[in-house]
Amino acid sequence: MKPNSIILIVALICFLAIPSMAACPDSDLNGDCIVDFRDFAWLAQEWLAGTPTDCSPADLTGDCFVDVYDLAFMADPNQWLTSGTPGEMVKIHKGTFQMGDNVDGMGNSLPLHMVTLSPFYMGKNLITYQQFIAFLNAVNPIVDIGQIIYASADTGRTQHWMAYGYCPYLSISGSPLTPVTISYNSSTHKFTVLSKDGRSMNNDPIMDVSWDAAAAYCNWRSQQEGLQPCYGTSGGLLTRVTDFTKNGYRLPTEAEWEYAARGWNTSTRFPWGDTITPSNANYYSFWRLGVPRYSYDLSTTATFNPTWGSSGNYPYTSPVGSFPANSFGLYDMTGNLRQWVNDWWGSSYSSAPQTNPTGPAWSGWGTVRGGSWTDSANYNRVCYRTNGFFGPPDGWCYHTGFRIVRNFP
């Protein structure tokens, strides 16, 4: 195609339709759910990029090559200046990346292997107390005298570790083991979020929630929005089986989580680079013999985050979005709270390349990714993975929350 023809297409882009609201359009390359000159600049940067085995995110037509056909696709009136925001989520584009610890060689994050993922939506933020309380008040769960919240259908439980527990409800305490900020009124049968040191916790991420609670929240929210629930149920209780063909909300797979956490920085310890400071994330700086235990921890003091953990009662979580987003536009992908993912726990990876992996078969333990307000720098690396202190799907801990994803249409 002649240069004049390309210039004409670019000129036409400037005068196309007024924005309309819809799901994020396919030509949205930077994840802000509107197709504009920022996406055009991205496409220009990727111009003529791509190979049959390594498609560029700017390949809009699916031929693994960025060329005039992709430019014409973006210029289409159904794409240019169209926008939409599906539930405060970010579109994560398809891509291939190397999964695992490619910096420090952490044992259970090996071997390194290539993973290819289809596009999906991911929540910009962790689910907050306000969002989770809305779920609890809508589904009317069982509240046990042992201060545990259960699924409303879980009437036959005998021990809380054998049941479908959601989370505890306790007042704020000076102990890090019992810092839950949910209150229950037995007269009104309603839950509320308590304040901490005079500060509302509504916009802090919900913690001390089980995998079961996260899955139940996803099903409930899917139903509220007319979507298909992803998690199977029987007699009102979760079967802990995920249907990835459904269009509702679910937890991210472990591969989706790591790909999204890394963003465009695919070979660094953290979403932003190889070192961490209290301005990057809400974590605990652990020192030994007067210096940080980990050379990549550049904090100048041995303490919790100085802004959010300097005084007062636990927990030292921070409101979602308090720290810079990663290059995909996601907040708190490390720090603040660890996060449940959908996969069951496996102690190591396979070395074989994989496409849209969903994890091992049932192992009795869930998988947790990311670091938290109480974790040192090494636990906040994007490769870090564990089955947690309370790894069974009905277990919980004060450093664990969750975020949600949806399949891209």
HELIX and SHEET records of a PDB file:
HELIX    1   1 PRO A    3  ILE A   13  1                                  11    
HELIX    2   2 PHE A   37  GLN A   45  1                                   9    
HELIX    3   3 VAL A   68  ALA A   75  1                                   8    
HELIX    4   4 GLY A  107  SER A  109  5                                   3    
HELIX    5   5 TYR A  129  VAL A  139  1                                  11    
HELIX    6   6 HIS A  160  MET A  162  5                                   3    
HELIX    7   7 TRP A  211  GLN A  224  1                                  14    
HELIX    8   8 GLU A  254  ARG A  262  1                                   9    
HELIX    9   9 ALA A  377  ASN A  380  5                                   4    
SHEET    1   A 4 MET A  89  ILE A  92  0                                        
SHEET    2   A 4 PHE A 120  GLY A 123 -1                                        
SHEET    3   A 4 VAL A 405  ASN A 407 -1                                        
SHEET    4   A 4 TYR A 249  ARG A 250 -1                                        
SHEET    1   B 3 GLY A  95  MET A  99  0                                        
SHEET    2   B 3 HIS A 113  LEU A 117 -1                                        
SHEET    3   B 3 GLN A 354  THR A 355  1                                        
SHEET    1   C 3 ILE A 142  VAL A 143  0                                        
SHEET    2   C 3 ILE A 148  TYR A 150 -1                                        
SHEET    3   C 3 GLY A 165  PRO A 168 -1                                        
SHEET    1   D 2 ILE A 182  ASN A 185  0                                        
SHEET    2   D 2 LYS A 190  VAL A 193 -1                                        
SHEET    1   E 2 SER A 195  LYS A 196  0                                        
SHEET    2   E 2 ARG A 199  SER A 200 -1                                        
SHEET    1   F 2 TYR A 231  SER A 234  0                                        
SHEET    2   F 2 LEU A 237  THR A 242 -1                                        
SHEET    1   G 2 TRP A 287  ARG A 288  0                                        
SHEET    2   G 2 VAL A 291  PRO A 292 -1                                        
SHEET    1   H 4 ARG A 385  THR A 386  0                                        
SHEET    2   H 4 GLY A 366  ARG A 369 -1                                        
SHEET    3   H 4 ARG A 338  TRP A 344 -1                                        
SHEET    4   H 4 THR A 400  GLY A 401  1                                        
END                                                                             
